[in-house]
Amino acid sequence: MAQEDKLKKQIDKVSLLLSKLINKLLQQNSENEESFNVISESLKSELDIDLAKVLGMNDKEEVEYLIGNKKFSIDHLREFGDLIYELAYHTADADLKNKLNRKALIIYEYITANGKGILFLDVQYKIKELKAVK
């Protein structure tokens, strides 16, 4: 029972942090590099996720890292994908924006393929939008 409580607290911590970071991005009206740095630092300090390292991974490694090493659920992947998606929107650097969009697309496609029959309409919309941007 104590192990289950500890696991639930960790899961809740991941969800809460990702939600806070997405909310922080949504409240910003401009594109700036500071957003990337703040999000990157928060992920590193709170979840021990090096965003630059994740962005440098090949597409398969990215999802395996988040699921295998960080124990992300489909819901966590969705929130992380949303964070990456919003971060791309708030990034002025074209190369970084493209990389973030590609990583978000990989995550969303994984969710669609492995979501156990759950259809997330927002994910489908974002996949369509990201493919159009390519």
C-alpha positions in Angstrom: 0.0 0.0 0.0 2.8 2.4 0.9 4.5 1.7 -2.5 1.3 2.4 -4.3 0.9 5.8 -2.5 4.5 6.7 -3.4 3.9 5.8 -7.0 0.7 7.8 -7.1 2.4 10.8 -5.6 5.1 10.6 -8.3 2.6 10.3 -11.1 0.6 13.3 -9.7 3.9 15.3 -9.4 4.6 14.8 -13.1 1.1 15.7 -14.2 1.0 18.8 -12.0 4.4 20.1 -13.1 3.6 19.5 -16.8 0.3 21.3 -16.4 1.9 24.2 -14.6 4.5 24.6 -17.3 1.9 24.5 -20.1 -0.2 27.0 -18.3 2.9 29.3 -17.9 3.5 29.1 -21.7 -0.1 29.8 -22.5 -0.1 33.0 -20.5 2.8 34.4 -22.5 1.9 36.4 -25.5 5.2 36.7 -27.2 7.9 34.5 -28.7 11.1 34.5 -26.7 14.1 32.4 -25.8 13.4 32.8 -22.1 10.4 30.5 -22.3 12.6 27.7 -23.5 15.2 28.3 -20.8 12.6 28.5 -18.0 10.8 25.3 -19.2 14.1 23.5 -19.7 15.3 24.4 -16.2 12.0 23.4 -14.6 12.1 20.0 -16.3 15.7 19.4 -15.2 15.2 20.5 -11.6 11.8 18.9 -11.0 11.8 15.8 -13.2 15.4 15.3 -14.0 14.6 15.6 -17.7 17.3 17.3 -19.9 15.2 18.9 -22.6 18.3 19.5 -24.8 19.2 15.8 -24.5 15.6 14.8 -25.4 15.7 17.1 -28.4 19.0 15.5 -29.5 17.6 12.0 -29.3 16.4 10.1 -32.4 12.7 9.8 -32.7 12.5 6.2 -31.3 14.8 7.0 -28.4 12.8 10.0 -27.3 9.6 8.0 -26.6 11.5 5.0 -25.1 13.4 7.4 -22.8 10.2 9.0 -21.5 8.3 5.7 -21.1 11.2 3.5 -20.0 13.4 5.8 -17.9 10.8 8.4 -16.7 7.8 6.0 -16.5 5.5 8.3 -18.4 2.0 7.1 -19.0 0.0 7.9 -22.2 -1.5 10.9 -20.3 2.0 12.1 -19.3 3.2 11.8 -22.9 0.2 13.8 -24.0 0.9 16.6 -21.5 4.6 16.5 -22.5 3.7 16.6 -26.1 1.4 19.6 -25.4 4.3 21.3 -23.6 6.7 20.8 -26.5 3.9 21.9 -28.9 3.3 25.1 -27.0 7.0 25.7 -26.5 7.4 25.5 -30.3 4.6 28.1 -30.7 6.4 30.5 -28.4 9.9 30.0 -29.9 11.2 32.5 -32.5 14.2 30.4 -33.6 13.1 28.6 -36.7 15.5 25.6 -36.3 14.4 25.0 -32.7 10.7 25.5 -33.6 11.1 22.8 -36.3 12.8 20.4 -33.9 10.2 21.0 -31.2 7.3 20.5 -33.7 8.9 17.2 -35.0 9.3 15.9 -31.4 5.7 16.8 -30.6 4.6 15.0 -33.7 6.5 11.9 -32.7 4.9 11.9 -29.3 1.4 12.4 -30.7 1.8 9.7 -33.3 3.0 7.3 -30.5 -0.1 8.2 -28.5 -2.4 7.5 -31.4 -0.8 4.2 -32.1 -0.6 3.0 -28.5 -3.5 4.8 -26.8 -5.4 1.5 -26.3 -8.3 2.6 -28.5 -8.7 6.0 -26.9 -9.2 8.8 -29.5 -7.9 12.1 -28.4 -9.4 14.7 -30.7 -6.9 17.4 -29.7 -4.1 15.1 -30.5 -5.5 14.3 -33.9 -5.9 18.0 -34.7 -2.3 18.7 -33.6 -1.0 15.8 -35.7 -2.8 17.2 -38.8 -1.5 20.7 -38.0 2.1 19.6 -37.5 2.1 17.5 -40.7 0.9 20.6 -42.6 3.7 22.7 -41.2 6.4 20.2 -42.4 
